[in-house]
Amino acid sequence: MSNPTSDSFVNMDVEAGTPAPKTLVHHVGETLALIELASIIIIGITSYTMGRDFNWDHFADYEENPKNMLLSYCLVVGIVSLVTCLVARFQNLGGSRPLAGFMSLWWCFGTGVMTFYGPYNNACNGYFAAWLGLIGSLLWMFPDKGGDKGERSQLAAMIGLSSVVLLIAVGYDQYGKYLNDPSTVFGLVVAAVSIFLAAQLGFITDLGARRDQILSGILALMWVSANIFMAWDHHGNALFSLFVGTLCSVKNLTRSVYKTSE
């Protein structure tokens, strides 16, 4: 059988004469399409914004016009991401772990800059495209290999990402107010504990059904509580991470209760 490409099953060992699996494990082309879409939106909206707001009289004077630097960086993020995905698609490099790792780091820094510092730090097309690019690159890096372990690893990665974002966002928004704001303290505790629990879900191979359900239940309870008590006091990335973390932790709880085959 020929080696898998970006348009075939990934991590699938099928010997001659063995019936093909009935379920599609992971299609890299679909993940690349998500990243490509995010890249195109970032390129488009950044180009439009540059044409409208870019200070061409002081093109390289980033100290005088910091928005020039942010817009230029956004454009570079989108172009490099789109070119990388197209190369991976047409050169059959969808299974390349180094390339997927590069894209994950590329979008991690890109999304962090775009959504924390600007210009897309409020709810807009650029904001959601930045997060789509990061999530898509993480799905490329950690593909669903089928069964319960594959789904658990992906959900653990998303919960871990939400926890890190919440930890940074709450600290960034409420710097110097930790002891005076109960919701901030609660958010920091939830994020820190969630990182620890998500790491166990993602990295411990033989977790056991009972322990899996206990960890998943604690995570779901923490994130639902955080969503209830914190959503009204925070915005931007903190609010976004609250909803993503809650969604993934509840989905993970249902997975642990209604397990698919290993």
C-alpha positions as CSV (number, residue, x, y, z in Angstrom):
1,M,0.0,0.0,0.0
2,S,1.3,3.5,-0.8
3,N,2.3,5.9,1.9
4,P,-0.5,8.1,3.2
5,T,-0.7,11.6,1.8
6,S,-2.7,14.7,2.8
7,D,-5.7,13.2,0.9
8,S,-5.6,9.8,2.6
9,F,-6.0,8.2,6.0
10,V,-3.3,9.2,8.5
11,N,-1.5,6.8,10.9
12,M,-3.3,3.9,9.4
13,D,-1.4,0.6,9.1
14,V,-3.3,-1.6,6.7
15,E,-1.5,-4.7,5.3
16,A,-2.4,-6.3,2.0
17,G,-5.5,-8.3,2.2
18,T,-6.7,-6.6,5.4
19,P,-10.2,-5.0,5.0
20,A,-10.1,-1.2,5.1
21,P,-11.4,0.5,8.2
22,K,-15.0,1.6,8.0
23,T,-14.5,5.0,9.7
24,L,-12.3,7.8,8.6
25,V,-9.7,8.5,11.2
26,H,-8.4,11.8,10.2
27,H,-8.3,13.7,6.9
28,V,-5.4,16.2,6.8
29,G,-6.9,18.0,3.9
30,E,-9.9,19.1,6.0
31,T,-7.6,20.5,8.7
32,L,-5.4,22.3,6.1
33,A,-8.6,23.9,4.7
34,L,-9.4,25.4,8.2
35,I,-5.9,26.9,8.4
36,E,-6.1,28.1,4.8
37,L,-9.5,29.8,5.5
38,A,-8.1,31.5,8.6
39,S,-5.0,32.7,6.6
40,I,-7.1,34.1,3.7
41,I,-9.4,36.0,6.2
42,I,-6.3,37.4,8.0
43,I,-4.7,38.5,4.7
44,G,-7.9,40.0,3.4
45,I,-9.0,41.9,6.4
46,T,-5.4,43.1,7.2
47,S,-5.0,44.3,3.6
48,Y,-8.2,46.2,3.8
49,T,-7.2,47.7,7.1
50,M,-3.8,48.7,5.8
51,G,-5.3,50.4,2.8
52,R,-7.6,52.4,5.1
53,D,-5.5,53.1,8.2
54,F,-1.9,52.4,7.3
55,N,0.4,55.4,7.7
56,W,2.4,55.2,4.5
57,D,4.2,58.5,5.2
58,H,6.0,56.8,8.1
59,F,6.1,53.3,6.8
60,A,9.0,52.0,8.9
61,D,8.6,54.3,11.9
62,Y,7.1,51.7,14.2
63,E,7.7,53.7,17.4
64,E,5.7,56.6,16.0
65,N,3.0,54.3,14.4
66,P,2.9,51.0,16.4
67,K,-0.2,50.0,14.4
68,N,2.0,49.7,11.3
69,M,4.1,47.0,12.9
70,L,1.0,45.1,14.1
71,L,-0.6,45.2,10.7
72,S,2.6,44.2,8.9
73,Y,3.0,41.2,11.3
74,C,-0.6,40.1,10.8
75,L,0.0,40.1,7.0
76,V,3.2,38.1,7.3
77,V,1.4,35.5,9.6
78,G,-1.4,35.0,7.0
79,I,0.9,34.8,4.0
80,V,3.4,32.4,5.6
81,S,0.6,30.2,6.9
82,L,-1.2,30.1,3.5
83,V,2.0,29.3,1.6
84,T,2.9,26.6,4.1
85,C,-0.5,24.9,3.9
86,L,-0.5,25.0,0.1
87,V,3.0,23.5,-0.1
88,A,1.9,20.8,2.4
89,R,-1.2,20.1,0.4
90,F,0.4,19.8,-3.1
91,Q,3.6,18.2,-2.0
92,N,1.9,15.6,0.0
93,L,3.4,16.7,3.3
94,G,0.2,16.5,5.3
95,G,1.7,13.9,7.6
96,S,4.9,15.9,8.4
97,R,5.1,16.4,12.1
98,P,7.8,19.0,12.0
99,L,5.7,21.1,9.6
100,A,2.7,20.7,11.8
101,G,4.8,21.7,14.8
102,F,6.1,24.8,13.0
103,M,2.5,25.9,12.2
104,S,1.4,25.3,15.7
105,L,4.2,27.6,17.1
106,W,3.6,30.1,14.2
107,W,0.0,30.5,15.0
108,C,0.6,30.4,18.8
109,F,2.7,33.5,18.6
110,G,0.6,35.0,15.8
111,T,-2.7,34.6,17.7
112,G,-1.2,35.8,20.9
113,V,0.0,39.0,19.4
114,M,-3.1,39.6,17.3
115,T,-5.6,39.0,20.1
116,F,-3.8,40.4,23.1
117,Y,-2.0,43.4,21.6
118,G,-4.0,44.0,18.4
119,P,-5.2,44.8,16.0
120,Y,-7.8,42.0,16.5
121,N,-8.2,42.1,20.3
122,N,-12.0,42.6,20.1
123,A,-14.7,40.3,18.6
124,C,-14.4,40.7,14.8
125,N,-13.6,38.6,11.8
126,G,-9.9,38.9,12.4
127,Y,-10.2,37.8,16.0
128,F,-12.1,34.6,15.2
129,A,-9.8,33.9,12.2
130,A,-6.8,34.1,14.4
131,W,-8.2,31.6,16.8
132,L,-9.3,29.4,13.9
133,G,-5.8,29.3,12.6
134,L,-4.4,28.3,16.0
135,I,-7.0,25.6,16.6
136,G,-6.6,24.3,13.1
137,S,-2.8,24.0,13.5
138,L,-3.2,22.2,16.8
139,L,-5.6,19.7,15.1
140,W,-3.0,19.2,12.5
141,M,-0.3,18.6,15.2
142,F,-2.5,16.3,17.3
143,P,-4.8,14.5,14.8
144,D,-7.6,12.3,15.9
145,K,-6.3,8.7,15.6
146,G,-9.6,7.1,16.2
147,G,-11.1,5.5,19.3
148,D,-11.4,7.0,22.8
149,K,-7.7,7.8,23.2
150,G,-7.6,9.9,20.1
151,E,-10.6,12.0,21.0
152,R,-9.4,12.3,24.6
153,S,-6.0,13.6,23.5
154,Q,-7.6,16.2,21.3
155,L,-10.0,17.4,24.0
156,A,-7.2,17.5,26.5
157,A,-5.1,19.7,24.2
158,M,-8.0,22.1,23.7
159,I,-8.7,22.3,27.5
160,G,-5.0,22.9,28.1
161,L,-5.0,25.6,25.5
162,S,-8.0,27.3,27.0
163,S,-6.4,27.1,30.5
164,V,-3.2,28.7,29.3
165,V,-5.2,31.5,27.6
166,L,-7.4,32.1,30.6
167,L,-4.3,32.2,32.9
168,I,-2.6,34.8,30.7
169,A,-5.8,36.8,29.8
170,V,-7.0,37.1,33.4
171,G,-3.6,38.1,34.6
172,Y,-3.2,40.5,31.7
173,D,-6.6,42.2,32.2
174,Q,-6.5,42.3,36.0
175,Y,-2.8,42.9,36.7
176,G,-2.3,44.2,40.2
177,K,-5.9,43.4,41.3
178,Y,-5.5,39.7,42.2
179,L,-6.3,40.0,45.9
180,N,-9.1,42.5,45.4
181,D,-11.1,40.6,42.8
182,P,-12.5,37.2,43.8
183,S,-13.4,36.2,40.2
184,T,-9.8,36.8,39.2
185,V,-8.4,34.6,41.9
186,F,-11.0,32.0,41.0
187,G,-10.0,32.1,37.3
188,L,-6.3,31.8,38.1
189,V,-7.0,28.7,40.3
190,V,-9.3,27.1,37.7
191,A,-6.7,27.7,34.9
192,A,-3.8,26.3,37.0
193,V,-5.7,23.2,38.2
194,S,-7.1,22.6,34.7
195,I,-3.6,22.6,33.1
196,F,-2.6,19.9,35.6
197,L,-5.7,17.7,35.0
198,A,-5.6,18.1,31.3
199,A,-2.0,17.0,31.2
200,Q,-3.0,13.8,32.9
201,L,-5.8,13.2,30.4
202,G,-3.5,13.8,27.5
203,F,-0.3,12.1,28.5
204,I,-1.3,9.1,30.7
205,T,-1.9,6.2,28.4
206,D,-3.6,3.7,30.8
207,L,-5.8,6.1,32.7
208,G,-8.5,3.7,33.6
209,A,-12.2,4.3,33.2
210,R,-12.9,5.4,36.8
211,R,-10.1,7.8,37.0
212,D,-10.9,9.2,33.6
213,Q,-14.5,9.9,34.7
214,I,-13.4,11.5,37.9
215,L,-10.9,13.8,36.2
216,S,-13.4,14.7,33.5
217,G,-16.1,15.4,36.0
218,I,-13.8,17.8,38.0
219,L,-12.8,19.6,34.9
220,A,-16.4,20.0,33.7
221,L,-17.5,21.3,37.1
222,M,-14.7,23.8,37.3
223,W,-15.2,25.2,33.8
224,V,-19.0,25.4,34.1
225,S,-18.6,27.2,37.4
226,A,-16.0,29.6,36.0
227,N,-18.3,30.3,33.0
228,I,-21.1,31.2,35.4
229,F,-19.1,33.4,37.8
230,M,-16.6,35.0,35.5
231,A,-18.3,35.6,32.2
232,W,-19.8,38.9,33.3
233,D,-16.5,40.4,34.6
234,H,-14.2,39.5,31.8
235,H,-14.0,40.0,28.0
236,G,-11.8,39.3,25.0
237,N,-9.6,36.3,25.3
238,A,-10.7,35.5,28.8
239,L,-14.3,35.3,27.8
240,F,-13.4,33.3,24.7
241,S,-11.3,30.8,26.6
242,L,-14.1,30.4,29.2
243,F,-16.6,29.2,26.5
244,V,-14.1,27.0,24.7
245,G,-12.9,25.4,27.9
246,T,-16.4,24.8,29.1
247,L,-17.5,23.3,25.7
248,C,-14.5,21.0,25.6
249,S,-14.6,19.9,29.2
250,V,-18.3,19.0,29.0
251,K,-17.7,17.2,25.7
252,N,-14.9,15.3,27.4
253,L,-17.1,14.4,30.3
254,T,-19.7,12.9,27.9
255,R,-16.9,11.0,26.2
256,S,-15.7,9.5,29.5
257,V,-19.2,8.3,30.2
258,Y,-20.1,7.1,26.8
259,K,-16.7,5.7,25.7
260,T,-16.0,4.7,22.1
261,S,-13.9,1.6,21.4
262,E,-10.2,1.9,22.0
